[in-house]
């Protein structure tokens, strides 16, 4: 049993490092919830209580579209009211679990069945620290094999056969039974009054913390990075960023992963004792061992997670939007859209927040029309990534052939007086006057990869773009000989002013220049560190 092996390993680790397994009690107060888009009006002291002190305090029972509620009650293995054919084609069952997430339970079940991952389907992921019931479907297995599965963490019941398969999102909702264990601050009279008020007036339906991936509570950040196209950053953060509410043991483990970033074989060894807890990380690492720079391919190894991350970012925006009404004491609309749609108006509801987060919306009607032909972003996000990857590979091949037909793009840069080499950009940023050329043979912008180079000059008047070579990427050449709004930040990084979201002229071209400057500055800093005394 995978879960038993994990627990046995962790028990031994706890004996060795008891301090790393100490768990804290966390308070979900108004200040903490601001991080997730909540605005809570303070009206006196609220009673305190424990949520999920025990898993059975939080019961979730799924309500499928065309089935009865999937209860957590003990019932017979075979469904007494439905057809049962021993060998399919599809077998349905109610999965009742506790102490495992849906994905962990499915992984455990599949350690018995050894099916391909798309042969076990479910409509939604249920909480780990809860007692839950949900409908799942199996293909290419038998009822007798399901009967043999045993676990102290889950059981299968109401098994029957039929056609089709369960689809993600194919449910009407979930029924919750929640026990909050309170202390002396609980006032029954106030509770009943508030309950009556809610029954009459309703309540504002925020997305709560489970949407943001407890205990780490940072999955919305990975969704945000994916929407920005920063796939490598999303992967590295997923693997190594410690969660806010993880126990110290796992925080330390993620620090070790971070220290060994890029050494995928070593990281795989670190995660070996945790086939369930780190199952998604393990899938990503296994892929990166073979293709260490293919971060889109790595994301495609965990499509359900990628979908959840993007949903989490959309939920954060929803919370922020709802709070914006409450802060202004304005009445929110009865329904609010999510950004996960192809409807331009749904995205525009969140224009200010997307602008603040640096995510660009296509303003040109043609671009909107093009976007609406794609599958991004929606429930088929992993498919969209695969399509994008194939398209990118094909375009790269075409670009390589076109590149061979061009004159060496460096020749036009080399005609300029370039007194600085090696640390050229660093010297310009420190105040020296002169010109510096920089380029990247494999510059990645939008869905195109190819050569991109610039020559940057510093004069008494500021920084000027003197030359651009961009045989692959569209670039607004009106920027040549224009003064760049370059800013040197306190941490000695570099950025360009007025690169906020919008329709301003030159936006995309300036963003390309900014990215190249950051690449060059990073390379110069690494080179300086490597050549300094003590670095060999």
C-alpha positions as CSV (number, residue, x, y, z in Angstrom):
1,X,0.0,0.0,0.0
2,X,1.5,3.3,-1.1
3,X,-0.1,5.3,1.8
4,X,1.1,2.8,4.4
5,X,4.7,3.0,3.1
6,X,4.6,6.8,3.2
7,X,3.2,6.8,6.8
8,X,5.8,4.3,7.9
9,X,8.6,6.5,6.5
10,X,7.2,9.6,8.0
11,X,6.8,8.0,11.5
12,X,10.6,7.2,11.4
13,X,11.4,10.7,10.2
14,X,9.3,12.2,13.0
15,X,11.3,10.2,15.6
16,X,14.5,11.6,14.2
17,X,13.3,15.2,13.8
18,X,10.3,15.9,16.1
19,X,10.6,19.6,15.8
20,X,10.0,19.5,12.1
21,X,6.6,17.9,12.6
22,X,5.1,20.4,14.9
23,X,1.7,21.7,13.6
24,X,0.4,25.1,14.3
25,X,-3.2,26.3,14.7
26,X,-4.0,29.0,12.1
27,X,-6.5,31.8,12.4
28,X,-8.5,32.7,9.2
29,X,-9.1,36.3,10.3
30,X,-10.0,39.2,8.1
31,X,-6.4,40.3,7.7
32,X,-5.2,36.9,6.5
33,X,-8.1,36.5,4.1
34,X,-7.2,39.7,2.4
35,X,-4.4,37.7,0.7
36,X,-7.2,35.8,-1.1
37,X,-9.3,38.7,-2.2
38,X,-11.7,38.9,0.8
39,X,-13.1,42.1,2.2
40,X,-14.7,41.3,5.5
41,X,-16.6,44.1,7.4
42,X,-15.6,44.0,11.0
43,X,-18.7,44.0,13.2
44,X,-17.6,43.3,16.8
45,X,-15.8,40.2,17.9
46,X,-16.7,37.1,16.1
47,X,-16.8,33.7,17.9
48,X,-13.8,31.5,17.3
49,X,-14.0,27.8,16.5
50,X,-12.1,24.8,15.0
51,X,-12.9,23.8,11.4
52,X,-11.8,20.3,10.4
53,X,-10.4,19.4,13.8
54,X,-11.2,15.9,12.7
55,X,-11.7,14.9,9.0
56,X,-15.3,13.7,9.8
57,X,-16.1,17.2,10.9
58,X,-16.3,18.1,7.2
59,X,-18.5,15.9,5.1
60,X,-18.8,16.4,1.3
61,X,-21.3,14.4,-0.7
62,X,-21.4,14.8,-4.4
63,X,-24.6,15.5,-6.3
64,X,-24.2,14.2,-9.9
65,X,-26.3,15.5,-12.7
66,X,-28.4,12.3,-13.2
67,X,-27.7,10.3,-10.1
68,X,-28.7,10.4,-6.4
69,X,-26.5,12.0,-3.8
70,X,-23.3,10.1,-3.3
71,X,-23.5,9.6,0.5
72,X,-20.7,8.5,2.8
73,X,-23.0,5.9,4.5
74,X,-22.0,2.2,4.6
75,X,-23.8,0.3,1.8
76,X,-23.4,-2.9,-0.1
77,X,-20.6,-3.3,-2.7
78,X,-23.0,-3.9,-5.6
79,X,-25.8,-1.5,-6.5
80,X,-29.1,-3.3,-5.7
81,X,-31.2,-1.2,-8.2
82,X,-29.0,-1.1,-11.3
83,X,-27.6,-3.3,-13.9
84,X,-24.5,-5.2,-13.1
85,X,-22.4,-6.8,-15.9
86,X,-19.1,-8.2,-14.7
87,X,-17.0,-6.8,-17.5
88,X,-18.3,-3.4,-18.4
89,X,-18.0,-1.6,-20.8
90,X,-18.0,1.1,-18.1
91,X,-18.2,0.3,-14.4
92,X,-19.4,3.0,-12.0
93,X,-18.9,3.2,-8.2
94,X,-19.2,5.5,-5.3
95,X,-15.8,6.3,-3.8
96,X,-15.9,7.1,0.0
97,X,-12.6,8.3,1.3
98,X,-11.0,10.0,4.3
99,X,-7.4,11.4,4.7
100,X,-6.7,11.3,0.9
101,X,-7.4,13.7,-1.9
102,X,-9.3,12.4,-4.9
103,X,-6.1,12.3,-6.9
104,X,-4.3,10.4,-4.2
105,X,-7.1,7.9,-3.8
106,X,-7.2,7.3,-7.6
107,X,-3.4,6.7,-7.6
108,X,-3.9,4.2,-4.8
109,X,-6.7,2.4,-6.6
110,X,-4.6,2.3,-9.8
111,X,-1.7,0.7,-7.9
112,X,-4.0,-2.3,-7.8
113,X,-5.6,-2.0,-11.3
114,X,-2.6,-0.7,-13.3
115,X,-4.8,1.1,-15.8
116,X,-3.8,4.1,-18.0
117,X,-4.7,7.3,-16.2
118,X,-7.6,8.2,-18.5
119,X,-9.4,5.0,-17.7
120,X,-10.5,6.2,-14.3
121,X,-12.7,9.3,-14.4
122,X,-14.3,11.6,-11.9
123,X,-16.2,15.0,-12.0
124,X,-14.3,16.9,-9.3
125,X,-11.6,16.8,-6.7
126,X,-12.8,16.4,-3.1
127,X,-11.0,17.6,0.0
128,X,-8.2,15.6,1.6
129,X,-9.0,16.5,5.2
130,X,-12.6,15.5,5.0
131,X,-15.0,12.5,4.7
132,X,-16.2,12.6,1.1
133,X,-18.4,10.6,-1.3
134,X,-18.3,10.9,-5.1
135,X,-19.1,9.0,-8.2
136,X,-16.2,7.6,-10.3
137,X,-16.1,5.5,-13.5
138,X,-13.7,2.7,-14.7
139,X,-13.0,1.3,-18.1
140,X,-11.1,-1.8,-19.1
141,X,-11.4,-3.5,-15.8
142,X,-13.8,-5.9,-14.1
143,X,-16.1,-5.8,-11.0
144,X,-14.1,-8.7,-9.5
145,X,-10.9,-6.7,-9.6
146,X,-12.6,-3.7,-7.9
147,X,-14.0,-6.1,-5.2
148,X,-10.4,-7.1,-4.2
149,X,-9.3,-3.5,-3.5
150,X,-8.9,-2.8,0.2
151,X,-7.7,0.3,2.1
152,X,-8.1,1.8,5.5
153,X,-8.5,5.2,3.8
154,X,-11.3,4.5,1.3
155,X,-13.9,2.0,0.1
156,X,-16.0,1.4,-3.0
157,X,-19.8,0.8,-2.9
158,X,-22.9,0.8,-5.1
159,X,-21.0,-0.6,-8.1
160,X,-22.9,-1.0,-11.3
161,X,-22.2,-1.2,-15.1
162,X,-23.3,1.1,-17.9
163,X,-22.1,3.2,-20.9
164,X,-20.2,6.4,-21.3
165,X,-17.9,7.8,-18.6
166,X,-17.8,10.6,-16.1
167,X,-16.6,14.0,-17.3
168,X,-14.8,16.7,-15.3
169,X,-17.4,19.2,-14.1
170,X,-20.3,16.8,-14.7
171,X,-22.1,17.4,-11.5
172,X,-24.8,19.6,-10.1
173,X,-23.0,20.4,-7.0
174,X,-21.9,19.1,-3.6
175,X,-23.8,18.7,-0.3
176,X,-21.9,19.7,2.8
177,X,-22.3,18.8,6.5
178,X,-19.9,20.9,8.5
179,X,-19.2,20.8,12.2
180,X,-17.5,23.8,13.8
181,X,-16.2,23.1,17.3
182,X,-16.6,26.3,19.2
183,X,-15.5,27.6,22.7
184,X,-17.2,29.9,25.3
185,X,-17.3,32.8,22.8
186,X,-20.2,31.1,21.0
187,X,-23.5,32.8,21.5
188,X,-26.5,30.8,20.5
189,X,-28.9,33.8,20.3
190,X,-26.6,35.7,17.9
191,X,-26.0,32.6,15.9
192,X,-29.7,32.0,15.3
193,X,-30.3,35.7,14.5
194,X,-27.5,35.7,11.9
195,X,-28.8,32.4,10.5
196,X,-32.2,33.9,10.1
197,X,-30.7,36.9,8.3
198,X,-28.8,34.7,5.9
199,X,-32.0,32.7,5.1
200,X,-33.7,36.0,4.2
201,X,-31.0,38.0,2.5
202,X,-28.4,35.3,1.4
203,X,-24.7,35.8,1.6
204,X,-21.8,36.8,-0.6
205,X,-20.4,33.6,-2.1
206,X,-16.6,34.0,-2.0
207,X,-14.2,31.2,-3.1
208,X,-12.6,29.9,0.1
209,X,-9.2,28.6,0.9
210,X,-9.6,25.1,-0.4
211,X,-9.8,26.6,-3.9
212,X,-6.2,27.9,-3.4
213,X,-4.6,24.5,-2.6
214,X,-4.4,24.1,1.2
215,X,-2.0,23.8,2.9
216,X,0.3,25.6,0.4
217,X,-2.2,28.2,-0.6
218,X,-0.2,29.4,-3.6
219,X,-1.7,27.5,-6.6
220,X,-3.3,30.7,-7.9
221,X,0.2,32.1,-8.5
222,X,1.0,29.2,-10.8
223,X,-2.2,29.8,-12.7
224,X,-1.2,33.5,-13.0
225,X,2.3,32.6,-14.4
226,X,0.7,30.2,-16.9
227,X,-1.6,32.9,-18.2
228,X,1.5,35.2,-18.6
229,X,3.3,32.4,-20.5
230,X,6.0,32.0,-17.8
231,X,5.9,28.2,-17.8
232,X,9.4,27.6,-16.4
233,X,8.7,29.9,-13.5
234,X,5.4,28.1,-12.8
235,X,7.1,24.7,-12.8
236,X,10.0,25.8,-10.5
237,X,7.6,27.5,-8.1
238,X,5.4,24.4,-8.0
239,X,8.3,22.2,-7.1
240,X,10.1,24.3,-4.6
241,X,8.0,27.1,-3.1
242,X,7.1,26.3,0.5
243,X,3.5,26.6,1.4
244,X,2.2,29.0,4.0
245,X,0.7,26.2,6.2
246,X,3.0,23.2,5.4
247,X,4.7,21.6,8.3
248,X,8.4,22.5,8.7
249,X,9.5,19.1,7.5
250,X,8.0,19.7,4.0
251,X,9.1,23.3,3.9
252,X,12.7,22.1,4.5
253,X,12.3,19.4,1.8
254,X,11.2,22.0,-0.7
255,X,14.2,24.1,0.2
256,X,16.3,21.1,-0.7
257,X,14.5,20.8,-4.0
258,X,15.2,24.5,-4.7
259,X,18.9,24.1,-3.9
260,X,19.1,21.2,-6.4
261,X,17.0,22.9,-9.2
262,X,18.0,21.4,-12.5
263,X,19.4,18.2,-11.1
264,X,16.3,16.3,-11.8
265,X,17.8,12.9,-11.0
266,X,18.7,14.0,-7.5
267,X,15.3,15.6,-6.9
268,X,13.6,12.4,-8.1
269,X,15.6,10.5,-5.4
270,X,14.5,13.1,-2.7
271,X,10.8,12.5,-3.6
272,X,11.1,8.7,-3.8
273,X,9.6,8.1,-0.3
274,X,6.4,10.1,-1.1
275,X,4.7,8.4,-4.1
276,X,1.3,9.9,-3.1
277,X,2.1,13.2,-1.3
278,X,4.4,14.3,-4.1
279,X,2.9,12.3,-7.0
280,X,2.4,15.3,-9.2
281,X,5.9,16.6,-8.6
282,X,7.2,13.2,-9.4
283,X,5.4,13.2,-12.8
284,X,6.9,16.5,-13.7
285,X,10.4,15.5,-12.6
286,X,10.3,12.2,-14.5
287,X,9.5,14.2,-17.7
288,X,12.2,16.8,-17.1
289,X,14.8,14.1,-16.7
290,X,14.3,13.3,-20.4
291,X,13.5,16.8,-21.6
292,X,15.0,19.3,-19.2
293,X,14.0,22.5,-21.0
294,X,10.5,21.5,-22.1
295,X,8.4,23.1,-19.4
296,X,5.2,23.1,-21.4
297,X,5.6,19.3,-21.8
298,X,6.2,19.1,-18.1
299,X,2.9,20.9,-17.4
300,X,1.1,18.5,-19.7
301,X,2.1,15.6,-17.3
302,X,-0.3,17.1,-14.7
303,X,-3.3,18.4,-16.7
304,X,-5.8,18.3,-13.8
305,X,-3.5,20.4,-11.7
306,X,-2.9,22.9,-14.4
307,X,-6.6,23.3,-14.8
308,X,-7.0,23.8,-11.0
309,X,-4.2,26.4,-10.9
310,X,-5.9,28.5,-13.6
311,X,-9.3,28.1,-11.9
312,X,-7.7,29.3,-8.7
313,X,-6.4,32.5,-10.3
314,X,-9.8,33.1,-11.8
315,X,-11.3,32.6,-8.3
316,X,-8.9,35.1,-6.8
317,X,-10.0,37.7,-9.4
318,X,-13.6,36.9,-8.6
319,X,-13.0,37.4,-4.9
320,X,-11.2,40.7,-5.5
321,X,-14.0,41.9,-7.8
322,X,-16.7,41.0,-5.3
323,X,-14.7,42.8,-2.5
324,X,-14.4,45.9,-4.7
325,X,-18.2,46.3,-4.5
326,X,-18.3,45.7,-0.8
327,X,-15.5,48.2,0.0
328,X,-17.4,50.9,-1.9
329,X,-20.7,49.8,-0.2
330,X,-22.1,49.1,-3.6
331,X,-24.5,46.3,-4.3
332,X,-22.8,43.5,-6.4
333,X,-24.6,42.0,-9.4
334,X,-26.6,38.9,-8.7
335,X,-24.2,36.9,-10.9
336,X,-20.5,37.6,-11.9
337,X,-18.6,35.9,-14.7
338,X,-15.2,34.2,-14.4
339,X,-12.4,35.0,-16.8
340,X,-12.4,31.4,-18.0
341,X,-14.6,32.0,-21.0
342,X,-14.2,33.1,-24.6
343,X,-16.6,36.0,-24.1
344,X,-14.7,39.3,-24.3
345,X,-17.1,40.9,-21.9
346,X,-16.3,38.4,-19.2
347,X,-12.6,39.2,-19.4
348,X,-13.3,43.0,-19.5
349,X,-15.1,42.7,-16.1
350,X,-11.6,42.1,-14.6
351,X,-9.7,44.6,-16.8
352,X,-8.3,46.7,-14.0
353,X,-7.1,43.6,-12.0
354,X,-5.5,42.0,-15.1
355,X,-3.8,45.3,-15.9
356,X,-2.5,45.5,-12.3
357,X,-1.2,41.9,-12.6
358,X,0.5,42.6,-15.9
359,X,-1.6,40.3,-18.0
360,X,-2.4,41.7,-21.4
361,X,-5.8,41.4,-23.0
362,X,-5.9,41.6,-26.8
363,X,-7.5,44.9,-27.7
364,X,-7.6,44.4,-31.5
365,X,-10.9,42.8,-32.7
366,X,-8.9,40.5,-35.0
367,X,-6.9,39.2,-32.0
368,X,-10.1,38.6,-30.1
369,X,-11.5,36.7,-33.1
370,X,-8.3,34.7,-33.2
371,X,-8.4,34.0,-29.5
372,X,-12.0,32.8,-29.6
373,X,-11.0,30.1,-32.1
374,X,-8.6,28.6,-29.5
375,X,-9.2,26.3,-26.6
376,X,-7.4,28.6,-24.1
377,X,-8.2,29.1,-21.3
378,X,-11.0,26.7,-20.6
379,X,-11.5,23.2,-19.2
380,X,-9.3,21.9,-22.0
381,X,-6.2,23.8,-21.0
382,X,-3.8,20.8,-21.3
383,X,-5.1,20.1,-24.8
384,X,-4.4,23.8,-25.7
385,X,-0.9,23.5,-24.4
386,X,-0.2,20.4,-26.5
387,X,-1.6,22.1,-29.6
388,X,0.5,25.2,-28.9
389,X,3.6,23.1,-28.4
390,X,3.1,21.4,-31.8
391,X,2.5,24.7,-33.5
392,X,5.6,26.2,-31.8
393,X,7.8,23.3,-33.0
394,X,6.6,23.6,-36.5
395,X,7.1,27.4,-36.6
396,X,10.5,27.0,-35.1
397,X,11.5,24.6,-37.9
398,X,10.3,27.2,-40.4
399,X,12.2,29.9,-38.7
400,X,15.4,28.0,-38.7
401,X,15.1,27.5,-42.4
402,X,14.3,31.2,-42.9
403,X,17.2,32.2,-40.7
404,X,19.7,30.2,-42.8
405,X,18.6,32.3,-45.8
406,X,19.4,35.6,-44.0
407,X,22.8,37.3,-43.8
408,X,24.4,36.9,-40.4
409,X,22.3,39.3,-38.3
410,X,25.3,40.2,-36.2
411,X,26.9,42.1,-39.1
412,X,24.5,45.0,-38.8
413,X,25.2,45.3,-35.0
414,X,28.9,45.0,-35.5
415,X,29.0,48.2,-37.7
416,X,28.3,50.3,-34.6
417,X,31.1,51.5,-32.3
418,X,30.9,49.2,-29.3
419,X,33.6,49.9,-26.7
420,X,32.2,47.7,-24.0
421,X,32.3,43.9,-24.0
422,X,31.7,41.4,-21.2
423,X,30.2,43.7,-18.6
424,X,28.9,46.2,-21.1
425,X,25.4,46.7,-19.9
426,X,26.4,46.7,-16.2
427,X,28.9,49.5,-17.0
428,X,26.2,51.5,-18.8
429,X,23.9,51.2,-15.9
430,X,26.6,52.4,-13.5
431,X,26.9,55.6,-15.4
432,X,29.5,55.1,-18.1
433,X,28.8,56.6,-21.6
434,X,29.0,54.4,-24.6
435,X,27.3,51.7,-26.7
436,X,26.6,48.0,-25.9
437,X,25.3,45.3,-28.2
438,X,23.4,42.3,-26.9
439,X,21.4,39.5,-28.5
440,X,19.9,36.1,-28.0
441,X,20.0,33.5,-30.7
442,X,16.9,31.7,-29.3
443,X,14.9,34.6,-28.0
444,X,11.4,33.4,-27.0
445,X,8.6,35.8,-27.5
446,X,4.9,35.0,-27.8
447,X,5.0,31.7,-29.8
448,X,8.1,32.5,-31.8
449,X,11.8,31.6,-31.2
450,X,14.6,33.2,-33.1
451,X,17.4,35.7,-33.1
452,X,16.8,39.1,-31.5
453,X,19.5,41.7,-30.9
454,X,19.8,45.4,-30.0
455,X,22.4,48.1,-29.6
456,X,21.9,50.3,-26.6
457,X,23.7,53.7,-26.1
458,X,24.0,55.8,-23.0
459,X,24.5,59.5,-23.4
460,X,24.1,62.6,-21.1
461,X,20.4,62.6,-22.2
462,X,19.7,59.0,-21.2
463,X,19.5,55.6,-22.9
464,X,18.8,55.3,-26.6
465,X,18.0,52.3,-28.8
466,X,20.4,52.6,-31.8
467,X,19.9,49.4,-33.7
468,X,17.6,46.4,-33.8
469,X,18.0,43.1,-35.6
470,X,14.8,41.1,-35.4
471,X,14.4,38.7,-38.4
472,X,11.8,36.6,-36.7
473,X,9.8,38.7,-34.2
474,X,7.7,41.7,-35.3
475,X,9.3,44.9,-34.0
476,X,8.2,48.5,-34.3
477,X,11.3,50.1,-35.9
478,X,10.0,53.6,-35.1
479,X,11.6,53.0,-31.7
480,X,15.1,53.1,-33.2
481,X,17.0,56.3,-32.0
482,X,14.2,56.9,-29.5
483,X,15.0,57.5,-25.8
484,X,14.1,54.5,-23.7
485,X,12.2,54.9,-20.4
486,X,14.8,52.7,-18.7
487,X,14.7,52.5,-14.9
488,X,17.5,51.1,-12.7
489,X,15.8,49.5,-9.7
490,X,17.2,49.5,-6.1
491,X,18.1,45.8,-6.4
492,X,20.2,46.7,-9.5
493,X,17.7,45.0,-11.8
494,X,16.4,46.9,-14.9
495,X,12.9,47.6,-16.2
496,X,11.2,50.0,-18.5
497,X,8.6,52.6,-17.4
498,X,5.1,52.8,-18.8
499,X,5.0,49.1,-19.5
500,X,1.6,48.8,-17.8
501,X,-1.2,47.1,-19.6
502,X,-3.0,49.0,-22.3
503,X,-3.1,50.0,-26.0
504,X,-0.1,52.4,-25.8
505,X,2.1,52.5,-28.8
506,X,5.3,50.4,-28.8
507,X,4.1,48.3,-25.9
508,X,5.1,44.8,-27.3
509,X,8.4,46.0,-28.8
510,X,9.4,47.7,-25.5
511,X,8.5,44.6,-23.6
512,X,10.8,42.6,-25.9
513,X,13.7,45.0,-25.2
514,X,13.0,44.8,-21.5
515,X,13.2,41.0,-21.5
516,X,16.4,41.1,-23.5
517,X,18.0,43.6,-21.1
518,X,17.1,41.3,-18.2
519,X,18.6,38.3,-19.9
520,X,21.8,40.2,-20.6
521,X,22.1,41.7,-17.1
522,X,21.5,38.2,-15.6
523,X,24.2,36.7,-17.7
524,X,26.7,39.5,-16.8
525,X,26.0,39.0,-13.1
526,X,26.5,35.3,-13.3
527,X,29.8,35.8,-15.3
528,X,31.0,38.3,-12.7
529,X,30.2,35.9,-9.8
530,X,32.0,33.0,-11.6
531,X,35.1,35.0,-12.2
532,X,35.4,36.6,-8.7
533,X,38.0,35.4,-6.2
534,X,37.0,32.1,-4.5
535,X,34.8,30.9,-7.3
536,X,37.5,29.2,-9.3
